């Protein structure tokens, strides 16, 4: 499972709540503060449920175009699940200078590598690390920032970073 480093990178205990309400403990497999990506490994041994977990697939974030419809998924304040809809307004935004000092993670300037997918789907407080999906339901980003507009780490960067962490 992929999320943001700023969500899970310094945790002591991780519990993932599924749409069904089932809670599964997880371990941090690793993280990359510069890309703000963390990989979680779900502890599936001893699960009460026998059915397999649903798995989302990645789409090609490089194929996104301004005006494409996207959906931001999350779990605001760990209370419930949410989906908000919007459109892509920029496919490669760099962090404007006035905001840079606020996006230091573990001493790293996150914006120096990430070129965010900017969209107007609301990222509710506590929904960082949730997926940004295209109309086919494919993950095209990992939601990270919100300042009037939402910013998502491109899915291709998130997928490649996660593969490196797992390797």
N, C-alpha and C positions, 0 to 999 in steps of 0.2 A: 504494500500500500504506500502511496506517495502523498506527502503533505509538505508543509513549509518547515524549514529549520526553526523559524521563530515560534512555531507552534509546538514542536516536539523535540527540538535539539537539546534541551536541558531538562527534560522531564525526569521524574523519579519513578512514576507509574503511569502506564498508558492503557486506557480502556477505550475500545472502539465500539460505538453503538450502531447497530445496523438498522435499516428501515423497519425490520420486523420487531425491533425492540431488544433483540438478543445483544448481549454485551460480550465482547471477546477481548481478553488481555493481549497486549502486543509488546514487543521489544523493539528498541531502536536499533536497526541494522547499521545505520550510519547516516551522516548528514554532511552537507556542504553549505556552510554559512554564506559564502560568496554568491552562490546561485540561489540560496534560501530554499534548498530542497532537502527533505529528510525521507528516509525509507523506513517503514515499519514492517516488522515480521509478525503476522498474527499467530497466536498460540492456538492452533486448531486441535491439538490433542485433547481429548476429553470433552469435546463439544457435546452439548445435549442434543443439538439438531443434527440429523444425519444427512440432510439435503446439502448439495454443494452450494457454495457461495456464488452469487452472480459476480461476474467480472466485466468491467468496462474495458474497452479497447481505445487505443490512441488513434486519432486522425492525424493528418498532416497539417501542423500549424502554419507552415509556409504557404499553404493553399488558401488561407484566410484572406479575404478582401474587405476593404472598407465597405460598410453597408450590410455585411453578412450578419444574420441573426445568430445570437449565442445565448446560452443559459448558464447562469452562475448558481451552483449548488452549494449548500453549506448546512451548518448546524449552529445557528446563532445562539451563543451563550450555552451551548450543549442542552438547550431546552427542547428543540424540535428541529425538524428538517425543513429546509426552504429551497425554493427555486424561483429565481427572478429572471426575466427575459430582457434582452437588449440587443443593440447592434454594435458592431465593431466600428470604432471611429479612427483608430490608428493601429497599424500592425507592428510598429517598431519604435515606440516612444522611449526616449532616454529621460532620465530623471532631471527635471528642471533644477537649477542651482539652488533656489531658496529651500527646497525640500531635502537636499542631500544629507545634511547633518542628522536628520531624523531617521535615516535609513541605514545607519551603521549597525551591523550585526557582528558581534564578537570582533569588533575592530575593523571589519571589512566593509567597504562601500559597495553595497549590493548592486546599485545601479551601474557600476562600472562594467559589468558583464551582461546584465539582463536588459533586453529591449522589450518592454512590456507590450502586450496586446491590450489596448485601451478600449473599454466598452462601457455602455451606460446601464448594464444590468447591475442592480444594486448588490453590493457585497455587504451583507448585514454584519454588525459587530459580532465577532467570534466565528465568522465563516471563512477566515483565512485558511488556506490549505485545501479548500474544496475545489472540485473540478470546474472548469469552464468547458461546456460542451457545445458542439455544433448541432445543426438540425438533424443529423443522423444519429445523435447520441454519442458521438465519439469525443473523447477528451482532446481538446485542442489547447488547453492551458491549465495552470494551477493558480487560482486567485490568490493575490498577495497584498495588494494595497487598495485603498479607497480614499479619495480626496475629492469628492464630487463626481468623479468618474472612477471606474474600477480599472485596476491593472492586474493582468495575469501574466505569469511567467509562461512563455511559449511552450506548448506541449512537447515539441521536438527537443528543446533544451532540457525540460524536466525528465523526459524518458531517457535521454542519453546520459544525463547526470545520475539518474537512478541506476542505470545499468553499470556505470563505473563504480558506484558505491557498492552494489551487490558483488561485483567481480572482486 
